[in-house]
Amino acid sequence: LASGLLLARGLSLAEKWAAARFMRALRAIHYRLPEDLPASTLLHQYRQPPALIARLWAPICIAALNTPVEAASAQVFCNVLRDSLAGSRADSDLLMNRADLGSLVGDAALAELGPRIRLGEKVTGITRSATGLHLAGPEQSAEQVVLAAHPRRLPALLADLPEMADIANAVAGYTWQPILTLWLRFATPPLFPFPMLGLGDGHAPWAFERNDLAPGLVAIVMSADGPHIGQPAEQLRDEYLGLLAQTLGPLPTLLDWKTITEKRATWSCTPALPRPDNSTPVPGLYLAGDYTATTDATDTYPATLEGAVRSGVKCARLILETSH
């Protein structure tokens, strides 16, 4: 961290010192807060300069938690900082995969394990059955069911299980954060110095060169809620093209463009968010997903692939323990 801050461009010496002081203070309390609070409040408590928040802390918070720093959980933010900036040099290496995640991991695992996968069959509800649990839709019964659906679907899926009412009600109270992607197709590939570029401070978009999909393809991604969600598409396109040109210089001819907004891309990672355990009051029914609880607050992650994997591993171990 020290060498990274020392070499960082765009920060004054005073801002670098403030960032190091903040990280040292978090390390002293083992990254455990007495109570959860908004990340912006924590940063102000530790006297972080506004410019430092805009250039460093807010972009990290939005990128990792997909929640604006004013609304994000300070405890989860601390957990992310501990496992990235406060870790070893390798912990903050930026790896860009050349293939999709299915090709990297999923397909090989499925080929080795040989499970039976039924696609295009929507589960509409879960009820108790003589053998354990019954799935409506594909009409199948099982002794054990791992419910790994999007948390927004939980209330409907659990409607016929009164024991799950508290969990369903808690998840029904979640709010959601969007992710907007502007796809640009240029006549020739723009010259990116890196595969991924930040286009400003604070709540600013990130640009990704996607020549792996098609020559001249660029994705500009804007995470979390903000004024950009309500902007006309043409205005947003022109604004982001301007930001891209400020970074790269004159751009090639734009051939085509499209915006895609996932309105419920992730749940809002707010302070003290209620999270259900992997185990449930219904025997044989388990939950898995990035929204589930961990054994300790300092292990809690935001709505990320890392959080989902941790939940899946914890759920699998729990099933193995109870099965034996």
C-alpha positions in Angstrom: 0.0 0.0 0.0 2.8 2.4 0.9 4.6 2.1 -2.4 1.3 2.2 -4.3 0.3 5.4 -2.6 3.7 7.0 -3.0 3.6 6.3 -6.8 -0.1 7.2 -7.3 -0.7 10.1 -9.7 -3.4 12.7 -9.1 -3.1 12.8 -5.3 -1.2 15.4 -3.3 1.3 14.4 -0.7 -1.2 15.4 2.0 -3.9 13.2 0.5 -1.6 10.3 0.3 -0.7 10.7 3.9 -4.4 10.9 4.9 -5.1 7.7 3.0 -2.2 5.9 4.7 -3.4 7.2 8.1 -6.9 5.9 7.4 -5.7 2.5 6.5 -3.4 2.3 9.5 -6.3 3.3 11.8 -8.5 0.5 10.3 -5.7 -2.0 10.8 -5.4 -0.9 14.5 -9.1 -1.9 15.1 -8.7 -5.1 12.9 -11.2 -3.6 10.4 -14.0 -4.2 12.8 -16.4 -1.3 13.5 -18.3 -1.0 16.7 -21.5 -0.4 14.6 -22.2 -0.2 10.9 -22.7 3.2 9.3 -22.5 4.8 5.9 -19.1 4.7 4.4 -19.1 8.4 3.8 -19.6 9.0 7.5 -16.7 6.8 8.4 -14.5 8.6 5.9 -15.4 12.0 7.4 -14.8 10.7 10.9 -11.3 9.9 9.9 -10.9 13.3 8.3 -10.4 12.2 4.7 -10.2 15.2 2.3 -13.0 15.6 -0.1 -10.7 15.3 -3.1 -9.3 12.0 -1.8 -12.8 10.7 -1.3 -13.7 11.6 -4.9 -10.5 10.3 -6.5 -9.9 7.1 -4.4 -12.4 6.0 -1.8 -15.7 6.7 -3.7 -14.6 4.9 -6.9 -13.4 1.9 -4.9 -16.7 1.8 -3.0 -18.9 2.1 -6.1 -16.8 -0.5 -8.0 -16.8 -3.0 -5.2 -20.2 -2.5 -3.5 -22.1 -1.0 -6.5 -23.6 1.4 -3.9 -22.9 5.1 -3.6 -20.5 5.9 -0.8 -23.2 8.0 1.0 -25.4 4.9 1.3 -22.9 2.0 1.4 -22.0 -0.1 4.4 -18.8 1.1 6.1 -18.2 -2.4 7.5 -18.4 -4.1 4.1 -16.2 -1.3 2.7 -13.6 -2.0 5.4 -13.7 -5.7 4.6 -13.0 -5.0 0.9 -10.2 -2.6 1.8 -8.6 -5.2 4.1 -8.6 -7.9 1.4 -7.3 -5.6 -1.4 -5.3 -2.5 -0.4 -4.2 -3.9 2.9 -3.3 -7.4 1.5 -0.2 -8.5 -0.3 0.8 -7.0 -3.6 -0.7 -10.0 -5.4 -4.1 -9.4 -3.7 -4.6 -6.3 -5.8 -3.4 -7.6 -9.1 -5.8 -6.8 -11.9 -6.3 -10.0 -14.0 -8.2 -9.7 -17.3 -9.5 -13.1 -18.5 -9.4 -13.9 -22.2 -12.4 -16.2 -22.0 -15.8 -16.0 -20.3 -16.2 -17.4 -16.8 -18.1 -20.4 -18.0 -15.2 -21.5 -20.2 -12.7 -20.7 -17.4 -14.2 -22.7 -14.6 -17.9 -23.7 -14.9 -17.8 -25.8 -18.0 -14.8 -27.9 -16.8 -16.3 -28.4 -13.4 -19.6 -29.6 -14.9 -17.9 -31.9 -17.3 -15.9 -33.5 -14.4 -18.8 -33.8 -12.0 -21.4 -34.8 -14.6 -24.6 -33.4 -13.0 -28.0 -33.5 -14.8 -28.9 -30.0 -15.8 -32.4 -29.1 -16.9 -32.6 -25.8 -18.7 -35.7 -23.8 -19.5 -37.7 -25.1 -16.6 -38.8 -22.3 -14.2 -39.4 -23.2 -10.6 -42.5 -21.3 -9.4 -42.7 -22.5 -5.8 -41.5 -24.8 -3.1 -43.7 -26.9 -0.8 -43.2 -29.7 1.7 -43.7 -33.2 0.4 -43.6 -36.7 1.8 -40.0 -37.1 0.8 -38.9 -33.6 1.9 -39.5 -30.8 -0.6 -41.4 -30.4 -3.8 -40.6 -28.0 -6.6 -43.5 -26.7 -8.6 -42.9 -26.1 -12.3 -40.5 -29.0 -13.1 -42.6 -31.1 -10.6 -39.7 -32.7 -8.8 -39.3 -33.8 -5.1 -36.0 -34.0 -3.2 -34.7 -34.4 0.3 -32.5 -31.4 0.0 -32.8 -28.2 -2.1 -30.3 -25.4 -2.5 -32.2 -22.2 -3.4 -29.6 -20.2 -5.4 -32.1 -17.9 -7.1 -31.9 -14.1 -7.3 -33.0 -12.8 -3.9 -35.8 -10.8 -5.5 -37.5 -14.1 -6.4 -37.4 -15.5 -2.9 -40.7 -14.1 -1.5 -42.6 -15.7 -4.4 -40.8 -19.0 -4.2 -41.2 -19.2 -0.4 -44.8 -18.1 -0.2 -46.1 -21.6 0.6 -43.6 -22.2 3.5 -44.8 -20.2 6.6 -41.6 -21.0 8.4 -39.8 -18.9 5.8 -41.9 -15.8 6.2 -39.3 -13.8 8.2 -36.6 -14.5 5.6 -38.9 -13.7 2.7 -40.0 -10.4 4.4 -36.4 -9.4 5.1 -35.3 -9.9 1.5 -38.5 -8.2 0.2 -37.2 -5.1 2.0 -34.0 -4.9 -0.1 -33.5 -2.0 -2.4 -31.6 -2.4 -5.7 -28.8 -0.8 -7.6 -28.5 -0.6 -11.4 -25.6 -1.0 -13.8 -25.7 0.8 -17.1 -23.6 -0.2 -20.0 -23.1 1.9 -23.2 -21.8 -0.3 -26.0 -19.9 1.6 -28.8 -18.7 0.1 -32.1 -16.0 2.1 -33.9 -14.7 1.7 -37.4 -11.3 0.8 -36.0 -10.2 -0.1 -32.5 -9.4 3.0 -30.3 -5.9 2.8 -28.8 -6.3 1.9 -25.1 -3.2 2.1 -23.0 -4.8 -0.5 -20.7 -7.8 -2.9 -21.2 -9.7 -0.9 -18.5 -9.8 2.8 -17.9 -11.4 5.1 -15.4 -13.0 8.2 -17.0 -13.0 10.5 -14.1 -13.3 11.0 -10.3 -16.0 10.0 -7.9 -19.1 8.5 -9.6 -17.5 8.2 -13.0 -17.8 5.5 -15.7 -15.2 2.9 -16.6 -14.3 2.0 -20.2 -13.3 -1.5 -21.4 -11.9 -2.3 -24.8 -13.7 -5.5 -26.0 -11.8 -6.3 -29.2 -12.0 -9.9 -28.0 -15.7 -9.8 -29.0 -15.4 -7.7 -32.1 -12.7 -5.2 -33.4 -13.5 -1.7 -32.4 -16.0 -2.6 -29.6 -15.9 -0.6 -26.4 -18.1 -1.0 -23.3 -18.5 2.0 -21.0 -20.0 0.9 -17.6 -21.6 3.1 -15.0 -22.3 1.4 -11.7 -24.9 2.3 -9.0 -27.8 4.7 -9.0 -27.3 8.3 -10.1 -28.5 11.1 -12.4 -27.2 9.1 -15.4 -30.1 6.6 -15.0 -32.6 9.3 -16.0 -30.6 10.8 -18.8 -31.8 10.5 -22.5 -29.7 7.9 -24.2 -28.3 10.3 -26.9 -27.2 12.8 -24.2 -25.5 10.0 -22.2 -23.8 8.7 -25.4 -22.4 12.2 -26.2 -21.2 12.8 -22.6 -19.4 9.4 -22.4 -17.9 9.9 -25.9 -16.5 13.2 -24.7 -15.0 11.6 -21.6 -13.4 8.8 -23.7 -12.0 11.4 -26.1 -10.5 13.4 -23.2 -8.6 10.2 -22.2 -7.7 8.7 -25.5 -7.6 11.6 -27.9 -9.5 11.8 -31.2 -11.7 8.7 -31.6 -12.4 6.6 -34.8 -15.7 6.9 -36.6 -18.6 5.6 -34.4 -20.6 3.1 -36.4 -23.2 1.9 -33.9 -24.1 2.2 -30.2 -26.6 0.9 -27.7 -27.3 1.3 -24.0 -28.4 -1.5 -21.7 -29.5 -0.9 -18.1 -29.9 -3.6 -15.5 -32.2 -1.9 -13.1 -31.8 -4.6 -10.4 -28.2 -5.6 -11.1 -27.4 -5.9 -7.3 -28.9 -5.4 -4.0 -28.0 -2.1 -2.2 -25.1 -2.9 0.2 -26.4 -0.6 3.0 -25.4 -0.6 6.7 -26.6 -3.4 8.9 -28.5 -5.1 6.0 -30.4 -8.2 7.2 -28.9 -11.3 5.6 -30.4 -14.8 6.0 -28.2 -17.8 7.0 -27.5 -20.6 4.5 -29.5 -22.9 6.7 -33.3 -22.3 7.1 -36.1 -23.3 9.5 -37.2 -25.8 6.9 -35.3 -29.1 7.1 -33.4 -29.8 3.9 -33.8 -26.3 2.4 -30.7 -24.2 2.1 -30.0 -20.7 0.7 -26.9 -19.8 -1.4 -26.0 -16.5 -2.9 -24.0 -13.3 -2.4 -26.8 -11.9 -0.1 -26.5 -14.6 2.6 -24.9 -14.1 6.0 -21.4 -14.9 7.1 -20.3 -16.1 10.5 -18.6 -12.8 11.3 -19.3 -9.2 10.2 -15.7 -8.8 9.1 -16.2 -11.6 6.5 -19.2 -10.0 4.9 -18.9 -9.2 1.2 -21.0 -7.2 -1.2 -23.0 -8.4 -4.2 -20.0 -9.9 -6.0 -18.8 -13.2 -7.5 -16.5 -13.5 -4.5 -19.4 -13.2 -2.2 -21.4 -15.8 -4.1 -18.6 -18.3 -4.2 -18.0 -17.9 -0.4 -21.7 -18.5 0.2 -21.8 -21.6 -2.1 -18.8 -23.1 -0.4 -20.2 -22.4 3.1 -23.6 -23.9 2.0 -22.0 -27.1 0.6 -19.9 -27.6 3.7 -23.0 -27.2 5.8 -24.9 -29.8 3.8 -22.0 -32.3 4.1 -21.8 -31.8 7.8 -25.5 -32.3 8.4 -25.7 -35.2 6.0 -23.1 -37.1 8.0 
